Amino acid sequence: MKIVVVGAGKVGYSLAQRLAQDQHDVYVIEKNGDRIKNLENNLDVNLVQGNGSSIALLQEIGIEDIGMLIAVTDSDEVNMLACMLGKAAGIPKTIARVRDTEYENGTNAVIRDRLGIDLFINPEMVTAQEIYKVLKTPAALDVEDFASGAVRLVEFKIRNNLHVTGIPLRKLELPPNVLIVGIMRGSDMIIPHGKSTLEYLDNVFFLGAKESIDKVEVWLNEVSRPTQRVVIIGAGLIGRHLTLLLEADGYDVKVIEKDLDRCEQLAALVSRSIVIHGDGTDVDLLQAEEISDNDVIICLTDDDKLNLLVALLAKHLGVPKTFVRVGRLEYITLMEQVGIDVVFSPRLLTSGQILRLIREGENLINISTFEGSKAEAIEISITNRSNLMNQYLKDLKFPGKSLVGAVVRDNRTIVPKGDTQLLEGDHIVIFTLPEYVNKLLTYVGG
C-alpha cells in the first residue's frame, strides 16, 4: 500500500521504519530540512520536504493511489487539517495524532465522521492505558488481551523461580490451557519448541485462557503484594491521564512534579490523589514521603537519565517495582539489565496502535508488538476463504518462526496440539517475529 506519513518526529520515524519493514510504499512529508537530512541515511522511504496539508504536494506524489495518510506532527490542528484535505481529495483512510482530550469524549465518533478522519490517536492516553493494564497484573512486565478478552498474553521475567529453569518445556507442567510462546534471552527473541529451556533472567511469554493465565504467577512462585499504592514522577499529559485512571479504580496515588503550574492543573482534576510540588531526585523528599511504603514507582519525565536515576533511587529505598518511560530506544535493554522492571516507549506504543489499523482486514482481528517490536502476536479469524480452514496444525507450514498459541472456538479457549483442526469461525492467536508477518498473512489468506 502507498502510505503518506506527515511529520518526521519520533513517532513518524518509528512508524515509517515499521511500514518500510512491512514493504509498504512509504512517503514521509516533513517541513524541517534538518530532519529530512537526518532521515536520508536511516530510512528506506521516499522523503519529501514540504507541507503535508498541501493538496498540490499530494498531487505531485500521486494522490490517486495513496491508500492512507497518517498525520503525526506536533500540532493537533495541522494533523487534522492534513487528514481533512487528504480525505476530501479521495484518500480512503486517514489517521491523526491528536493530544486534545476533548476528542476523547462521547462526541468523538461524530466529530471524526464530520471531519473525515478515520482515527484519532492520543499518544499520552495510549501510554497511560498500557501502564494501567500492566499494573493490574503485579508480577507481569506486559499484558495483552485477544479474542474479546478470552485469551491473555503475559510476560514475566525469570528471577526467583529457578525451579523451572534448565528443564525442557515438554517436561514442565504448566497450568492447564497455558502455553509458552516466546522467550526473550538477552537481545534475541526465541520461538520455543519442546526441547527449549527457561534460563535465569529470561523474559517469558505465556499465552492461554484468561482464567488460566492468572495461575501463572502462582506456578512461578511470584509472591507479589497487590498493587495499591502508586508514586508517579511527572505530571505531564501521561502522568495526568494515568493519575485519573488509577484514582477512578481506587488506587492510592501520589504525584511528584517540579513544575508548579502542572501541579496546580492536576490538583484541580483529582479528588483523592496527592500532588506534591518537589524534585523526584531529592532523597530527603522521597524518604519524607515514605516512598518505601509504596508498591510501584512510575517515572514519566521527558529525561531518560532522570527517570532511570529516580527509579534506581526508589529501588534502593525499597519500592518493589519500577516503571520507566524512555525516549531513546537504545536505552531499553540497558535499563532492563540494571534492574528496571518495566521500560516503555510512548512512540512505540503509538506506532503499534496505528499499525493495527493499517493491518486490519476481514480476517486480521488484532495485532500487538512486544519488546520494542522484537515479536508480534496476531489474532486471525478463520473464514471460509482462509487457507487454514479444515487444516490440521501438524500439516501447516507457516513461513519462518511462528507458533499458534491459542484457538478460541464457541467462547472456549483451546491450547492447540498437532492434531487440532482449524474450523470456520475459529479465532487463532499466533506468536511470531516481525519479519515474517507479511508472509504469514499471505499464507493464511482469506
N, C-alpha and C positions, 0 to 999 in steps of 0.2 A: 504494500500500500504506500502511496505517496503521502507523506505526513509533513506538515509545516509546524515547527516549534518556534514561537515568538518569545524571545528572551533567552540569553545565553548565560544566565547566572548559575548558581549551584544546582538548582532543580532542573533548569533547562539543559545543563551539561549532562547530568546523570540520566535524564530522560532520553536525550539524543543518543547517548552512548548505548543505552539498553535497546533502543529502537533499531540502531545500526546493527547490533548483535543479532537481532531478530530478522535482519535482511530486509528492512523497510527502506524505501527511498526517502531519505530524511533531508529536509531543508531547514536550516536554522537561521532565523532573521534576528539581527541584533544591531542597534544603533551605534553602540560603542565600538569604535575601531580597534581599541586595545584588546577588548575581549575577543574580537574576531581573530586577531593575530595570535592570541594565546591558544585558541582552539585549533588553528590550522595544522599543527603538528601532532595533535592529540586525538582528533576525531575524524573518522572516515565518513563525513557527511558533506552536504553542499552548504557552504557558508555564504550568507547574503547580508551585506551591511545596508541597513535602511529601516524604514518604519513598517512594522508588522501590520498596522491598520491601514496601509495604503493599498487600495484596490489595484492601482497601476502596477505596484510591485508584485502583487499576487498574480496579476495577468502576465507579467514578464516570466514568472516562474512556471506558469501554465496552470491557471486556476481550474481549467476544465477537468483535470484528472487528479486534483487534490482530494484525498479521501477523508482527511481530518486536519483540523487546525487546533493547536494547543497553545494557549497564551499563558506564559508563566513569568512575566516581567514583575518588577517590584510594585507596580501600580495596578490596583483593582480596576480603575477606570480604563486604563489602556487595554487591559486584558479583556474586559467586557466589550469595549468598542471593537477590538480586533475580531472577536468572535461574532459580534452582531453583523459587521460588514462582511466577514467571511461567509456567514450563513446566508445573508442576502444575495451574495454573489454565487451561491449554489454549492458551497462546500457542505457535504452531508452531515458531518459531525464536528462539533466544536466543544472545547473544554477550557474553562477559565479558572485560574487560580485567584481566589477572592478571600481576603482576610476579614472583611467586614462581617461581623456576626449577624447583622441584620438579615443576611440572606440565608441564615440557618433556621429561621422560624417557619411557621406553617405555610406562609405565602411563597416559600422558596420555589415550589414547582410552578406556580402561576407566573411568577416573575421570570423564571427560566424559560418557560414556553413563550412568553411575550417577547423576550429578548432574543430568542432563537439560540439559546445556549443549552447544550445537552447536559452539561455537568458543571456545577460549581465545586471546587475543591479548596478546602481551608487547611493549609499545612499544619497550622498550630493545633487545630481541633483534631485532625487525624492523629497527630503525635500524642496528644493528651488521651485520646480514646485507646490507643495502643498501650500506653503505660498503664492505664486503668485496668485494661483486660489482663495484663500480666500480674498486676498486684493481686488479683482475685485468686491466683494460684501461687501461694507464697514461695515455694521452692523452685518454681519454674523460671526459666530465662526468657521463654517466648511461648505464646499460646495462640492458636488459630483454630477456628471452627469451620466445619464444612457440612454439607447436606442439611441445611437449616438447623444446625446445632446438634445433629445426631452423632457426628464424628468430630473428634477433637485431636489436634496435634500439639504436643507439648515438648519443650526442650529442657533437659536437665543436664547439669554438669556432674561428672563422677568425681567426688572428693572423698566423702566419708563413707563410701559404700563399696569397700574393697571386696566384700563377699561376692560381688557379681563380676569382678574383673578376671581376665585370663581364662574364662570359661567359654567354649564355643556357643554361639547363640542358640544352636539347635538343642543344647542341653540345659539352657536356662528355662526355668518355669515362670514365665511371665503371667501377670494377671490375665484371666480369660478375656478374649476379644481385644487383645492388645498386641501390636507388632512393632519391632524396632525397624525403622525405615531408613535411618541415616545416622552416620557417626562423623562428627567433625573432630579431626585429630590434627592439632596444630593448625596449619592453613589448608589442609586437604579435607575435602568432603568425600566420604566413603558411602557408597550404596552397598549395604552389607549382604552377606549370604550366610548359610548355616555354619560355616567354619570361622566366620568373623568373631572377634572377641572385643569386649569393652576394656579400656585401659584407663589408668588414673589421669584425670583432667580432660578426658573426652567430653564433648558435648553430644548428647544422645537424643535422638528424635523418636518419640513414641507416638504411634497413631492407632486409634481404635475407637470403640464406642465410648461416648462421653462419660457414662457412669462407670465404665471400667478404667478409663484413664485416671479418674480420681483416686484409684487404688495404687497407682504407680508410686506416689510419694511414700506410701507405707511399704511397698515392695523394696524401695531403695533405702529404707530406714532413714528417710529425711524427716527429722523432727523439727518442724518449723512452727513457731508460735503464730497464730493467726495475725495477719497484718491489720492493725487498728490505728496505731499512731504513726503519722507520716510527717516528715520535715521536708519542705520544698525550699530550695535555694534559688531565688529568682522569681519575680512577679511579672515577667513579661507575658506575652499572649499565651504561650504554652502553660506557664505557671497559673495564669488566671483561669483558663479553661479547666485545667486539671483540678485546681482547688474547688471549683464549683461542682465538678463531677463527684469528687470524693466527699465533700460535705453533704451533698444530696443523698449519698449512700451511707451516711452515718459514721464516716471516718473522723478521727480527731486530727486536724491538720494545723500545722504551724508553718508559716511562710516567713522567710528572712530575705529582705531586699534592701540594697543600699540606696536606691532612688526613692526619695520621699514622695514624689508625685505618684509613682507606681503603687507605693504602699497605700496612699490615700484612695486611689482608684479601686484597688482590690478590697480595702476595708469597707468601702461603701456597698460592695456587692455581696459580702458574706454576712452570715448571722452568728455562726459558732466558731469559725476558724479564727486563729490568732495571727495577726500580721505584725511583724517586728521590723522596725527600721534599724538596720545594722549590717555589719560586714560578716558574711558567712565564713570568712577565713580567720576570724577572731576567735582563738581558742577559749579565751575567757568568756566570751559571749556564749559560745556553744556549751561550755560547762555550766554557766549560769542558767541556761535554758534546759539543763538536764537532758542533753541530746541523747545520752546513752539509754534513756528510758524509752526511746522510740524504736519502732520496728524497721523503718526504712528511711533513707535519705535520698532525695531526688534532686540532682544538680542540673539546673536548666539555664545557666547564664550563657552568653554568646562566646565565652572564653573557654576553650577546651582545657587549657592548662589549669585554669582556676577551678573548673569543675572537677578535674582529677585530684587536685590538691585538697579541696574540701571533702571529697568522698573518702580519700585516704585518711584525713584527719578524723572524720566521723567513724571510720572503721577502727582506728586506733582507740577512739574513746568508747567503743563498744556497740555501735549500731550494727545489727546483724546483716543488713542488706543494703547495697548501694546501687543507684541508677545514675548514669551519666549521659548527658547529651553531648554529641560530638559533631563538629562541623567537618573536620578533615578525616576522611575515611581511612587514611593510613594509620590513624591513631587507634582504631578499633581493636586490632589484635594486641597492641601494646597494653592498652588499658585492661583487657581481659587477663593478660599474663601477670599483671601486678595485683590482681585480686578484685577488680571491679566486677560486680555480679552481672549487671545488665548495661550494655552500651548500645545506644540507639542513635540513628541519624535521621532527623526530620526530612531531609531531602530524599533519602532512600525510601522512607515510608510514603512520601508524597508521590514520587515517581512510580512506586509499586502500585498505588491506588489507581493512578492514571493508566498504567499498563493493563490493569484488569479490564477496564472499559474497552481498550483497543483490541484485546484478545477475545473478548466475549463473543460467542456465537450461539448458534442453536444448541450445540452440544457442550460447549465450554461454559461451565457454570461459574467457576471461581478459580482464582489462582493467587497464591501467596508466595512471597520470597523470604528466604532466611539467610542469616549470617552474611549480610552485605551482598546478597544475590549470589551466594555460593550454591544454593539449592532452591528448588521450587516445588510446591505441592499444587497439583491441578485436580480440580473436580470436574468430571466429564459425565454427561448423561448419555446412556446407550439408546440411540434411536434406531428406527427400522432401516435407516440408511448407513448406519455405522458398520465399519469393517469388523467390529468386535462382537456384534450380536450373534448369539448362539455359539460363540467360540469358548473353548476351554483354555484357562490361563496357561497350562503347560504347552499348548500349541502355538501361543503367541510369541512373536519375535520382535519385541519392542526395540526401536533404534537406540543404540547407546546404552547407558546405565539408567535403568528405570525399575521401579518396584511398585506394584499395586498393593497398597496397604489396607484398603477397606472397600467393601461393597455394601451399599445400602439398598435393600430391597423391601418394599412394603413396610417402610419405617423400622426395619430391623437391620442392624449392623452386623456384617459378617467379616471376620478376618479370613481372607481367601487362602486357598491351597491350590495346588496344581490342577486338581480335578474340579475346581469351581467353574461353573459355566455362567457366562455373562448373558443376561436376558434383556429384552427390550424394557425400558423403564428403569433399569438399574442406574444408580449413581456410583461411580468408582472414583477413588482418590489415589493418584499416582504421585510418588515422590521421585524426583529426577534432578538432573543437572541442567543449568540454563541452556547450554549449547545444544541440548537435544530436544528442546521444547517444540520448535517448529517441525522437525521431522516426526516427532511423536504425534502432534496434532494431525499432520498429514496422514500418518499411518492409521490413526483412529478413524478418520473420515467421518462422514455423516453430518 
